Amino acid sequence: MLAVQQLAVRADIACSDVLNDLSPCLGFLQGDEDRPSGACCAGVATLYAAADTKAERQATCECLKAAYRQVNANISAARELPGDCGLSLPYIISPDIDCTK
């Protein structure tokens, strides 16, 4: 029983937190702003720091995919956002990304 409990990993990332962290980025992601704001980059950094386990990164990924479709984000803006905020990600942001990997 203990081994099963150790294997079960619970992600402590809620989609509401992801959306809250990224809400200042909507103008940039929808093409209304040329650059992400300081508040946007602060939210991106907060989200990046919070997703520090595989399960949390996967949960964040699923939330981002759902949010992308809801806000009609510009794919190039979404891909540029981490770099524009000074973060380097080991993957390319895409609405088709496989969050299990």
N, C-alpha and C positions, 0 to 999 in steps of 0.2 A: 504494500500500500504506500509506503514512504517513497519508493522508487517512482511510482506513478505520479505522486504529488510533486516530486522534484522535476519530472519531465514536463508537467503542465506549467507553461509560462503564460502569465496574464499580462497583457499590455495595459499600461496605465495611461495611455494616450486616448483622449476622447475627441471625437470629431469636432465637438463644439469648441474645444481648446485650440485645435488646429485652425478652425475658421476664425476664431477670435485673434489668434496670432497673426494671421495673414490678411485680416480685413483691411488694414491700412494699405495693402498692396493692390486692391481692386482697380484703382485708377490706372496703375501701370499695366496690370495684367489685361485690362480691357482696352488698352491703347489710348486712354485719355491723357496719360502723362508720359513724358519722354524718359523719365528716370524714376526708379523707386525712391520713395521718401525715406528719411531717417527712421521714421516710425515703422515703415514697412521692413526695412533691413533689421531693425531691432526685433521685430516679430519673427523674421526668418531665422535669426540667430537663436532666439529663444526656442523655437521649434526644433532646430538642429540639435541644440544642446539637450533638449528633453528626450529626444528619440535616441537613447544610447544603448538600447538592446535590440537584438534582431526582431523580437516580437513587437517592440514599440516602433521600429522603422517600418515594419510591414503594416501595422495599423495606421501609421501616418500616411503611408503610400496609398492605402485604400481610401482614406479620407480625402486625400488630395485628388485622386482620380474622380471621386464623386463630386467634389467641389468644382473641379475643372469643367465638368459638363454643366453644372448649374449656373456658373457665372459667365460662360462663353469666353473663357480666357483665350488670348492670342497665344498660340503654341510657341512662337519665337520669344515672346516676352517671358513666358513660363520657363523656357530653357535658359534664358539669359539671367533670370532673377538671382539665382545663387551667386554667380560670378559678379554681377553688378553689386551685390552686397558683400563681396569679399570672401565668399565661401567656395570651397572646391568639393564637388560631389563626385563619387566614383561611378555615377550612372547618369544617363540622360533623362531628363524629365519628359514624360510623354503620357498622353491619356491611355496609351496601349501598353504601358510598362507592366511587366509581370511582377507583382508585389511579393510573390513567394520567393523570389530570388534575391 
